């Protein structure tokens, strides 16, 4: 009788341990990481598309079929953004027998940056030669939030040669 009581008590204790929720509980650490800039940080930019504007001496992202370049900017305080440079990168002629062209010294570049979908009246502008070294004009005031900055570019190209043009516009958060 005592041995049966000991065996029964042992099975009850063993069953309670085996089916205890504490024994089946698991835990996991969820890591977090952040790149918090002094004022703002840029995500990866999305390139714009330039098109020839018929009847005008321009290739631009503003004409029908053109697409603004964009970049997401995350700011933890109000900040100013300027376009500090715009320049010619490369040209690949459509005619494979054409000689390579490494610069277009007579081109004038004009760029503008705005906050997408915003009523923010400020803009950042830039005007200068295709080799760079132009003049920034105005600052785009960024809010302490995430926002999409749209960049448009116009190149006074005369009648452009057929081919693939590449340019770059540099955005800078200024103190």
C-alpha positions as CSV (number, residue, x, y, z in Angstrom):
1,X,0.0,0.0,0.0
2,X,2.8,2.4,0.9
3,X,4.7,1.4,-2.2
4,X,1.6,2.0,-4.3
5,X,1.2,5.5,-2.8
6,X,4.9,6.3,-3.4
7,X,4.6,5.1,-7.0
8,X,1.4,7.1,-7.6
9,X,2.8,10.2,-6.0
10,X,6.0,9.9,-8.1
11,X,3.9,9.6,-11.3
12,X,1.9,12.7,-10.4
13,X,5.0,14.7,-9.7
14,X,6.7,13.5,-12.9
15,X,3.6,14.3,-14.9
16,X,3.4,17.8,-13.5
17,X,7.1,18.4,-14.4
18,X,6.7,16.9,-17.9
19,X,3.6,19.0,-18.7
20,X,4.7,22.2,-17.0
21,X,4.5,25.3,-19.3
22,X,7.8,26.5,-17.8
23,X,9.6,23.5,-19.3
24,X,8.2,24.2,-22.8
25,X,8.7,28.0,-22.7
26,X,11.2,29.5,-25.1
27,X,12.6,32.9,-25.6
28,X,14.2,34.8,-28.5
29,X,16.1,38.1,-28.7
30,X,14.9,40.5,-31.4
31,X,17.8,42.7,-32.5
32,X,17.3,46.3,-33.5
33,X,19.7,48.5,-35.4
34,X,19.6,52.1,-36.7
35,X,21.7,54.5,-38.7
36,X,20.9,57.8,-37.0
37,X,22.7,60.6,-38.7
38,X,23.7,63.8,-37.0
39,X,20.8,65.4,-38.8
40,X,19.6,63.3,-41.7
41,X,20.5,60.1,-43.5
42,X,19.9,59.2,-47.1
43,X,18.5,55.9,-48.4
44,X,19.6,54.5,-51.7
45,X,18.6,56.9,-54.5
46,X,16.3,55.9,-57.4
47,X,17.7,57.2,-60.7
48,X,15.8,59.6,-62.9
49,X,15.1,59.3,-66.6
50,X,16.1,62.0,-69.1
51,X,14.2,62.5,-72.4
52,X,14.6,64.8,-75.3
53,X,12.0,67.6,-75.3
54,X,11.0,68.0,-78.9
55,X,11.2,71.5,-80.2
56,X,13.4,72.6,-77.3
57,X,17.2,72.4,-76.9
58,X,16.9,70.3,-73.8
59,X,17.2,66.8,-72.5
60,X,15.3,66.8,-69.2
61,X,13.5,64.7,-66.6
62,X,10.6,67.2,-66.7
63,X,9.3,66.5,-70.2
64,X,6.6,63.8,-70.9
65,X,8.2,60.4,-70.5
66,X,10.9,61.8,-68.1
67,X,11.1,60.7,-64.5
68,X,12.4,62.6,-61.5
69,X,15.2,61.0,-59.5
70,X,14.2,60.4,-55.9
71,X,15.8,59.6,-52.6
72,X,14.3,59.0,-49.2
73,X,15.7,61.2,-46.5
74,X,15.1,60.6,-42.8
75,X,15.8,63.5,-40.5
76,X,15.8,63.7,-36.7
77,X,15.8,67.5,-36.7
78,X,14.9,70.3,-39.2
79,X,17.7,70.5,-41.7
80,X,18.7,72.2,-44.9
81,X,19.5,70.4,-48.1
82,X,21.5,71.9,-51.0
83,X,22.4,70.7,-54.5
84,X,26.2,71.1,-54.3
85,X,27.1,69.7,-57.7
86,X,25.7,68.4,-61.0
87,X,27.9,67.0,-63.7
88,X,28.2,65.0,-66.9
89,X,29.3,61.4,-66.2
90,X,29.4,59.6,-69.6
91,X,27.9,59.3,-73.0
92,X,27.6,56.2,-75.1
93,X,26.7,57.0,-78.7
94,X,24.0,55.0,-80.4
95,X,26.3,54.6,-83.5
96,X,28.9,52.0,-82.5
97,X,31.3,53.5,-85.1
98,X,31.1,57.0,-83.6
99,X,34.1,58.3,-81.8
100,X,33.8,58.4,-78.0
101,X,32.8,61.6,-76.3
102,X,34.2,62.3,-72.9
103,X,32.7,65.7,-72.2
104,X,30.2,68.3,-73.4
105,X,31.8,71.5,-72.3
106,X,29.2,73.8,-73.7
107,X,26.3,72.2,-71.8
108,X,24.5,74.1,-69.1
109,X,22.9,72.0,-66.3
110,X,20.0,73.1,-64.1
111,X,18.8,71.0,-61.3
112,X,16.0,71.5,-58.7
113,X,15.1,69.5,-55.6
114,X,11.7,69.5,-53.9
115,X,9.9,67.4,-51.2
116,X,7.5,65.1,-53.1
117,X,3.8,65.7,-52.4
118,X,4.5,68.5,-50.1
119,X,3.3,72.1,-49.9
120,X,6.8,73.0,-48.7
121,X,7.6,76.2,-50.7
122,X,11.4,75.9,-50.4
123,X,13.5,74.4,-53.2
124,X,17.2,73.7,-53.7
125,X,18.5,74.7,-57.1
126,X,21.8,74.4,-59.0
127,X,23.1,75.9,-62.2
128,X,26.4,75.4,-63.9
129,X,28.5,73.8,-66.6
130,X,28.5,70.1,-67.3
131,X,32.0,69.7,-65.8
132,X,30.7,70.7,-62.4
133,X,31.6,73.7,-60.4
134,X,28.3,75.6,-60.7
135,X,26.4,77.6,-58.2
136,X,24.0,76.1,-55.6
137,X,20.9,78.3,-55.1
138,X,18.7,78.1,-52.1
139,X,18.2,75.4,-49.6
140,X,15.4,72.9,-49.3
141,X,14.1,72.9,-45.7
142,X,13.6,69.3,-44.5
143,X,11.3,68.4,-41.7
144,X,12.2,66.1,-38.8
145,X,10.5,63.1,-40.4
146,X,10.9,60.7,-43.4
147,X,10.4,62.4,-46.7
148,X,11.0,61.7,-50.4
149,X,13.1,64.3,-52.2
150,X,12.5,64.6,-55.9
151,X,15.3,65.8,-58.1
152,X,14.8,67.1,-61.7
153,X,17.6,67.9,-64.2
154,X,17.6,69.8,-67.4
155,X,20.5,70.0,-69.8
156,X,20.8,72.7,-72.4
157,X,22.2,70.4,-75.1
158,X,21.3,72.0,-78.3
159,X,20.2,69.2,-80.6
160,X,21.4,66.1,-78.7
161,X,23.3,63.2,-80.3
162,X,21.6,59.9,-80.2
163,X,22.9,57.8,-77.4
164,X,22.8,57.1,-73.6
165,X,23.6,60.1,-71.4
166,X,24.6,59.9,-67.8
167,X,24.7,62.7,-65.3
168,X,24.8,62.9,-61.5
169,X,23.4,65.5,-59.1
170,X,24.9,65.7,-55.6
171,X,22.6,66.5,-52.6
172,X,24.2,67.6,-49.3
173,X,22.8,68.2,-45.9
174,X,24.3,71.5,-44.7
175,X,24.8,72.7,-41.2
